[in-house]
Amino acid sequence: MLTTLLLTAPVATPLGVSAGHALRARRADARVRIPAARKAPVAVSVKVGAGGPEAAAPVAASEPEPSPPTPRPRGWLGLVSPGAILGCGGALAAQVPYTGPASAFGEVVRADALTVWMLLVVGAVAALAVASGPSYLAGERAAGRAADRTVHRYHLLVHAFLAAMCLAVLAGNLGVLWVAVEATTVVTAFLVGHRRTRTSVEAAWKYVVICSAGIALAFLGTVLIYYAARRAGIPEAGALDWRVLVAHAGSLDPDVTRLGIALVVLGYGAKAGLVPLHAWLPDAHSQAPSPVSALMSGVLLAVSFCAVLRYKVIGDLVLGPGFARGLLAAIALLTLALAAGLLLAQRDYKRMLAYSSMEHMGLIALGASFGGPLALSAVLLHIAGHGLAKTVAFCASGQLLQLRGTSRIGRIRGLIALSPGLGTALAVAVVALLGLPPFALFASELALVRAGFTAHMGWPVAIALLLALVAYAALAARTAKMVLGPAPADLAAPVRIGPARGLPLGAGLLCCAALGLSVQPLLPLLTAAAEIAGRAAR
């Protein structure tokens, strides 16, 4: 009973919160519409004179009753969903690495060490993004870009997004995994177009079209794996069960599996921001509300790549590690090269952060291609460190956009002098993304380099390091231009961001630094998760 609760609460709690906001949004819509029955009747007075009846000016017989104010959503209530995800993840982390995987509903939902690690990452990033949401929405409301019903709809979609990601992480069935990833596409499409401007709607459509093509490829790959499983004599009920497929991998048809794995890597790679179906990422991340961009960059990309890791285990057992290694390494290097080139020419800081996400996903894909426990441990640590640092960077960029009214890098100067708290948070977040100590990305990138040379992939590592250096130089140079320099001449006093805006930024940076200084409390979980993801690639 307790296990079932721990496996369902990360999905059920966000869905419950989302349903509550759906009801509030419906009430808000009802309040802004004045029913026809409550409209003021018009009385016409008639004056009789020598010339006959004469219509006088209309007189309102009664005024409509004022509609009661719509209660604004309390921002702290949104932390219930991340709290449930983190709480269940923590409880499972204390159990799963030692007692083995837990499952419920006939293996439809299942938690092994890899699942638990991803749950903790989703919960931590969601806590920061959700905590930043109320202050961001307050700024949008003050600028006249959001009403009460808009805010309720935003919260509805964000918590539905969290539920879909948790279901994708917890899915023990590859069909359920596909449905959950597709659900994230549907929900986030509305979040990308939240402002309903021409640019945001165009970005939302681009996101839907490209990611739908990727999801279609993933669906076809899933069907091929199912076909291979049925031909191998696996019963219909277990033909998409990940545990069953891993146990019977030796009996799967290699040719069908090879094609299925290739399609799945391309399909879920589209959602992870990898070449060739990557073009949606900069547009969607630059147009979505900043807390949503933080969720998409911080965990949606990682959740999608986690699906690739699941299939990679099956592919390595059937085909050997060489096929997935070559495919992922090629995609990773192409992604790194494209991200580095686009960062050199970038003039928009939100798009700059989006291309930085592509660069980091390229490093993650390259590390996954190495295989083995060391490489996969580095990959999972990199996922966590990147999620925390990128969440802080995107939330800070949203505050900067509201403060200065522009996302152009050339129009931002002296941010630390203008707003010391905001400028410092953005600068430190970029330092973390550059892989400098003491942050988690420093440790993960060192481990990735070591794992690459251990796997005798020195040339891909050398090329990746060169491309990463170019990307880091571009990111550092553009951020330095924004945060350094004198304050604007008309500045009366520095702008204070306040605790509501500053605490999530500080908490995210502290967690990223703590993870870089010592991963010891999470080491058993990290080691067990890496063993699962790299079990066949030794």
C-alpha positions in Angstrom: 0.0 0.0 0.0 2.8 2.4 0.9 4.7 1.6 -2.2 1.6 2.2 -4.4 1.2 5.6 -2.7 4.8 6.5 -3.3 4.5 5.6 -7.0 1.2 7.3 -7.7 1.5 10.5 -5.6 4.1 12.2 -7.9 1.5 12.0 -10.7 -1.7 12.3 -8.7 -0.7 15.3 -6.6 0.1 17.6 -9.6 -3.0 16.4 -11.3 -5.1 17.3 -8.3 -3.6 20.8 -8.1 -4.2 21.2 -11.8 -7.8 20.2 -11.4 -8.2 22.8 -8.6 -6.9 25.6 -10.8 -9.1 24.4 -13.6 -12.1 25.0 -11.4 -10.8 28.4 -10.4 -10.2 29.3 -14.0 -13.7 28.4 -14.8 -15.1 30.5 -12.0 -12.9 33.4 -13.1 -14.3 33.1 -16.7 -17.8 33.1 -15.3 -17.2 36.2 -13.2 -16.0 38.3 -16.2 -19.1 37.5 -18.2 -22.2 39.3 -17.1 -25.2 37.1 -17.6 -27.9 38.5 -19.8 -30.4 38.3 -16.9 -28.3 40.6 -14.8 -27.9 43.4 -17.4 -29.5 46.6 -16.5 -33.0 47.1 -17.9 -33.6 50.4 -19.6 -36.8 52.4 -18.7 -38.1 54.9 -21.2 -40.1 57.8 -19.8 -42.9 59.1 -22.0 -43.9 62.8 -21.8 -47.3 63.8 -23.3 -47.6 67.2 -24.7 -49.4 69.2 -27.4 -47.5 67.5 -30.1 -48.3 64.0 -28.8 -46.2 61.6 -26.9 -42.5 62.4 -26.9 -39.8 59.9 -25.9 -37.5 61.3 -23.3 -34.0 60.2 -22.6 -33.7 56.6 -21.4 -33.2 56.1 -17.7 -31.5 53.2 -16.2 -33.9 51.5 -13.9 -31.3 49.6 -11.9 -27.5 49.2 -11.9 -26.0 45.7 -12.4 -24.7 44.2 -9.2 -20.9 44.4 -9.0 -19.3 41.0 -9.5 -17.2 39.8 -6.6 -13.4 40.0 -7.0 -11.8 36.9 -8.3 -9.6 35.4 -5.6 -6.0 35.3 -6.7 -4.2 32.0 -6.5 -1.8 31.7 -3.6 1.6 31.0 -5.0 2.9 29.0 -2.1 0.1 26.4 -2.7 1.9 25.4 -5.9 4.8 24.0 -3.9 2.6 21.1 -2.9 3.3 19.4 -6.2 7.1 19.7 -6.0 7.0 18.8 -2.3 5.1 15.6 -3.1 7.6 14.7 -5.9 10.6 15.3 -3.7 9.0 13.6 -0.7 8.2 10.4 -2.7 11.6 10.5 -4.4 13.4 10.8 -1.1 11.4 8.0 0.4 12.1 5.8 -2.6 15.8 6.8 -2.5 16.1 5.4 1.0 14.6 2.1 -0.1 15.2 1.2 -3.8 19.0 1.1 -4.0 19.1 -1.5 -1.2 15.9 -3.5 -1.7 15.5 -3.3 -5.5 12.9 -1.8 -7.8 9.3 -1.1 -6.6 6.3 -1.5 -8.9 2.5 -1.1 -8.9 -0.5 -1.8 -11.2 1.2 -4.7 -12.8 4.5 -3.0 -13.6 2.8 -0.1 -15.4 4.5 2.2 -13.0 7.9 1.2 -11.7 10.7 2.8 -9.8 14.3 1.7 -10.0 17.3 3.8 -9.0 17.3 5.6 -12.4 13.7 6.5 -11.9 14.3 7.8 -8.4 17.2 9.9 -9.5 15.1 11.5 -12.2 12.2 12.1 -9.8 14.6 14.0 -7.4 15.8 16.1 -10.3 12.3 16.9 -11.5 11.2 17.7 -8.0 14.1 20.0 -7.3 13.9 21.9 -10.5 10.1 22.1 -10.2 10.4 23.6 -6.7 12.6 26.4 -8.0 10.5 27.1 -11.1 7.1 27.0 -9.2 8.5 29.2 -6.4 9.6 31.7 -9.1 6.1 31.6 -10.7 4.1 34.0 -8.5 6.6 36.8 -8.7 6.9 36.4 -12.4 3.1 36.4 -12.9 2.8 39.5 -10.6 5.1 41.3 -13.0 3.0 40.2 -15.9 -0.2 41.3 -14.2 1.3 44.7 -13.4 2.3 45.1 -17.0 -1.3 44.3 -18.1 -0.3 41.0 -19.8 -2.1 38.7 -17.4 -5.5 38.5 -15.7 -6.7 36.3 -12.9 -8.1 33.6 -15.3 -4.8 33.7 -17.3 -2.9 33.0 -14.1 -5.1 30.1 -13.1 -4.7 28.6 -16.6 -0.9 29.0 -16.3 -0.9 27.1 -13.0 -3.2 24.4 -14.4 -0.9 23.7 -17.3 2.3 23.9 -15.3 1.1 21.2 -12.8 -0.3 19.1 -15.6 3.2 19.3 -17.2 4.8 18.1 -13.9 2.4 15.2 -13.8 3.2 14.2 -17.4 6.9 14.3 -16.7 6.6 12.2 -13.5 4.5 9.6 -15.4 7.2 9.5 -18.1 9.9 8.9 -15.5 7.8 6.3 -13.6 6.5 4.4 -16.6 7.6 0.7 -16.6 5.8 0.2 -19.9 7.3 1.7 -23.0 3.8 2.5 -24.4 2.9 4.4 -21.3 6.3 6.2 -21.6 5.4 7.3 -25.2 1.9 8.6 -24.1 3.5 10.6 -21.2 6.1 12.2 -23.4 3.4 13.1 -26.0 1.3 14.6 -23.1 4.2 16.9 -22.3 4.1 18.1 -25.9 0.4 18.9 -25.8 0.6 20.7 -22.5 3.7 22.7 -23.1 2.5 23.9 -26.5 -0.1 26.0 -24.7 2.5 27.2 -22.2 4.8 28.3 -25.1 2.0 30.4 -26.5 0.9 31.7 -23.1 1.3 35.4 -24.1 -0.7 34.9 -27.3 1.5 37.2 -29.3 2.2 36.5 -32.9 5.8 35.4 -32.1 4.7 33.1 -29.2 2.0 31.5 -31.2 4.4 30.9 -34.1 6.9 29.4 -31.7 4.1 27.1 -30.2 3.1 25.9 -33.7 6.8 25.2 -34.6 7.2 23.3 -31.4 4.1 21.2 -32.0 5.0 20.4 -35.6 8.6 19.4 -35.0 8.1 17.6 -31.8 5.1 15.7 -33.2 7.3 14.5 -36.1 9.8 13.3 -33.5 7.1 11.7 -31.4 5.8 9.9 -34.5 9.3 8.5 -35.1 9.5 7.4 -31.5 6.0 5.7 -31.9 7.2 3.9 -35.0 10.3 2.7 -33.2 8.2 1.5 -30.2 5.9 -0.4 -32.6 9.0 -2.1 -34.1 10.3 -3.1 -30.7 6.8 -4.5 -29.9 6.9 -6.5 -33.2 10.3 -7.9 -32.3 9.1 -8.9 -28.9 6.1 -10.6 -30.2 8.1 -12.5 -32.8 10.4 -13.6 -30.0 7.4 -15.2 -28.2 7.0 -12.6 -25.5 3.3 -12.5 -24.4 1.3 -9.5 -25.5 1.0 -8.1 -22.0 4.7 -7.9 -21.5 5.8 -7.0 -25.1 6.4 -3.4 -24.1 7.4 -4.0 -20.5 10.9 -2.6 -20.1 12.0 -5.2 -17.5 10.7 -8.1 -19.6 12.4 -6.8 -22.8 15.7 -6.5 -20.9 15.3 -10.0 -19.6 14.6 -11.5 -23.0 16.8 -9.2 -25.1 18.8 -12.1 -26.5 15.8 -13.4 -28.4 14.9 -10.2 -30.1 15.5 -9.9 -33.9 18.6 -7.7 -34.3 17.6 -6.1 -37.6 14.2 -5.0 -36.4 15.7 -3.9 -33.1 18.4 -1.8 -34.9 15.8 0.1 -36.9 13.6 0.5 -33.9 16.4 1.9 -31.7 17.5 4.3 -34.4 14.0 5.7 -34.8 13.5 6.0 -31.0 16.9 7.9 -30.6 15.9 10.3 -33.3 12.3 10.7 -32.0 13.0 11.2 -28.3 16.2 13.1 -29.3 13.9 15.7 -30.9 12.3 16.3 -27.5 15.8 16.4 -25.9 17.0 19.1 -28.3 19.4 17.0 -30.3 20.2 17.3 -34.0 18.5 17.0 -36.5 15.0 17.8 -35.0 16.2 20.6 -32.7 14.9 23.8 -34.4 11.9 24.2 -32.0 14.1 24.6 -28.9 15.4 28.3 -29.2 12.0 29.6 -30.3 10.0 27.8 -27.6 12.4 28.6 -24.8 12.6 32.2 -25.7 8.9 32.7 -26.0 7.6 30.7 -23.1 7.2 32.2 -19.6 10.6 32.1 -17.9 9.6 29.5 -15.2 8.3 27.3 -18.0 11.5 27.7 -20.0 13.3 26.7 -16.8 11.2 23.5 -16.6 11.6 22.7 -20.3 15.3 23.2 -20.3 16.0 21.9 -16.8 14.0 18.7 -16.8 11.9 18.1 -20.0 15.1 17.6 -22.1 16.5 15.3 -19.5 13.3 13.3 -19.1 13.2 12.8 -22.9 16.8 11.7 -22.9 16.1 9.3 -20.0 13.7 7.5 -22.5 16.7 7.2 -24.9 18.8 5.7 -22.0 16.0 3.1 -21.4 16.0 2.0 -25.1 19.8 2.1 -25.2 20.0 -0.6 -22.6 17.8 -2.9 -24.8 19.8 -2.0 -27.9 23.1 -2.7 -26.2 21.9 -6.1 -25.0 20.7 -7.1 -28.5 23.3 -5.4 -30.8 26.2 -4.8 -28.5 27.3 -1.3 -27.4 28.9 -0.3 -30.7 25.6 0.7 -32.6 24.2 3.1 -29.9 27.7 4.4 -29.2 28.3 5.4 -32.8 24.8 6.9 -33.3 24.8 8.9 -30.1 28.4 10.1 -30.6 27.6 11.4 -34.1 24.4 13.1 -33.0 26.2 14.6 -29.9 29.1 16.1 -31.9 26.7 17.6 -34.5 24.6 19.1 -31.7 27.7 20.6 -30.0 29.0 22.0 -33.3 25.7 23.6 -34.2 25.2 25.0 -30.6 28.7 26.5 -30.6 28.3 28.2 -33.9 24.9 29.7 -33.1 26.2 30.9 -29.7 28.9 32.8 -31.5 26.3 34.8 -33.5 23.6 35.1 -30.8 22.2 38.5 -29.8 19.2 37.4 -27.6 20.0 36.3 -24.1 17.0 33.9 -23.8 17.9 32.2 -27.1 21.5 32.2 -25.9 20.5 30.1 -22.8 18.5 27.8 -25.1 21.5 27.1 -27.3 23.5 26.5 -24.1 20.9 23.8 -23.3 21.6 22.2 -26.7 25.3 22.3 -26.0 24.9 20.6 -22.6 22.5 18.0 -24.0 25.2 17.2 -26.6 27.7 16.6 -23.8 25.1 14.3 -22.0 24.5 12.4 -25.2 28.3 12.0 -25.8 28.7 10.7 -22.2 25.9 8.2 -22.7 27.7 6.9 -25.8 30.8 6.0 -23.8 28.8 3.6 -21.6 29.9 2.1 -18.4 29.1 3.1 -14.8 31.6 6.0 -14.7 30.3 7.7 -17.8 26.6 7.2 -16.8 27.3 8.5 -13.3 28.8 11.6 -14.9 25.8 11.9 -17.2 23.3 11.7 -14.4 25.2 14.2 -12.3 25.4 16.5 -15.3 21.7 16.3 -15.7 21.1 17.3 -12.1 23.7 20.1 -12.2 22.5 21.5 -15.5 18.9 21.4 -14.4 19.6 23.5 -11.3 21.9 26.0 -12.9 19.8 26.5 -16.0 16.6 27.0 -13.9 18.3 29.8 -12.1 19.6 31.3 -15.3 16.1 31.2 -17.0 14.3 32.6 -13.9 16.8 35.4 -13.7 16.4 36.1 -17.4 12.7 36.4 -16.9 13.2 39.0 -14.2 15.6 40.8 -16.4 13.1 40.9 -19.2 10.5 42.5 -17.0 13.0 44.9 -15.5 14.5 46.2 -18.8 11.7 45.3 -21.3 14.1 43.8 -23.9 15.9 40.5 -24.5 18.6 42.0 -26.7 22.1 41.5 -25.2 23.3 44.7 -26.7 20.8 46.8 -24.8 21.7 45.4 -21.3 24.7 46.9 -19.6 25.8 47.2 -15.9 23.2 44.7 -14.6 25.1 44.2 -11.3 25.1 48.0 -10.7 21.5 48.2 -11.8 20.3 45.3 -9.7 23.0 43.7 -7.6 21.0 40.6 -6.5 19.7 39.8 -10.0 23.0 40.5 -11.7 24.9 38.4 -9.3 22.5 35.5 -9.6 22.6 35.5 -13.4 26.5 35.8 -13.4 26.9 32.9 -10.9 24.4 30.7 -12.8 26.4 31.2 -16.0 29.6 30.4 -14.1 28.0 27.2 -13.0 27.0 26.5 -16.7 30.6 27.0 -17.7 31.6 24.1 -15.6 33.7 26.0 -13.1 34.2 24.9 -9.5 32.6 24.4 -7.1 29.5 23.6 -9.0 28.3 20.1 -10.1 29.0 20.6 -13.8 32.8 20.9 -13.0 32.8 17.4 -11.4 30.6 15.8 -14.1 32.6 17.2 -17.0 35.9 16.0 -15.5 34.3 12.5 -15.1 33.0 12.6 -18.7 36.5 13.3 -20.0 38.0 10.6 -18.0 35.3 8.1 -19.0 35.8 9.0 -22.7 39.5 8.3 -22.6 38.8 5.1 -20.7 36.4 4.0 -23.4 39.1 4.7 -26.0 37.2 7.5 -27.6 39.9 10.2 -27.3 39.2 11.9 -30.7 35.4 12.5 -30.0 36.4 13.8 -26.5 39.0 16.1 -28.0 36.5 17.5 -30.6 33.8 17.9 -27.9 36.2 19.8 -25.6 37.2 22.2 -28.4 33.5 22.8 -29.4 32.6 23.2 -25.7 35.4 25.7 -25.2 34.0 27.8 -28.1 30.5 27.7 -26.7 31.7 28.6 -23.2 33.7 31.5 -24.5 30.7 32.9 -26.4 28.4 32.4 -23.4 30.9 34.0 -21.0 31.7 37.0 -23.3 28.0 37.9 -23.8 27.1 37.5 -20.2 30.0 39.7 -19.1 28.8 42.4 -21.4 25.4 42.4 -19.7 26.4 42.1 -16.1 29.5 44.3 -15.9 30.0 48.0 -16.5 28.6 51.2 -15.0 25.0 51.7 -14.0 22.7 53.6 -16.3 23.0 57.4 -15.9 19.4 57.9 -15.0 19.5 55.3 -12.2 18.3 56.8 -8.9 18.9 53.7 -6.7 19.7 50.0 -7.3 16.7 47.8 -7.9 16.1 45.3 -5.1 14.6 42.0 -6.2 13.2 41.0 -2.8 12.9 37.6 -1.1 10.2 36.3 -3.3 12.3 36.6 -6.4 15.7 36.1 -4.8 15.2 33.0 -2.6 14.6 30.5 -5.4 17.7 31.8 -7.3 19.9 31.6 -4.2 18.5 28.1 -3.3 19.2 26.8 -6.8 22.8 28.0 -6.8 23.4 26.6 -3.3 22.1 23.2 -4.3 24.2 23.1 -7.4 27.3 24.0 -5.4 26.5 21.5 -2.7 26.1 18.8 -5.4 29.5 19.7 -6.8 31.3 19.7 -3.5 30.0 16.4 -2.3 27.6 13.8 -3.8 28.3 11.4 -1.0 24.7 11.4 0.5 23.3 10.5 -2.9 26.2 8.2 -4.0 24.5 4.9 -3.4 21.5 6.1 -5.5 23.7 7.6 -8.2 25.8 4.4 -8.4 22.8 2.2 -8.7 21.2 4.4 -11.3 24.4 4.4 -13.4 24.6 0.6 -13.2 21.0 0.3 -14.6 21.6 2.7 -17.4 25.0 1.2 -18.3 24.5 -2.4 -17.5 25.2 -3.7 -21.0 28.0 -1.2 -22.0 31.0 -2.5 -20.1 
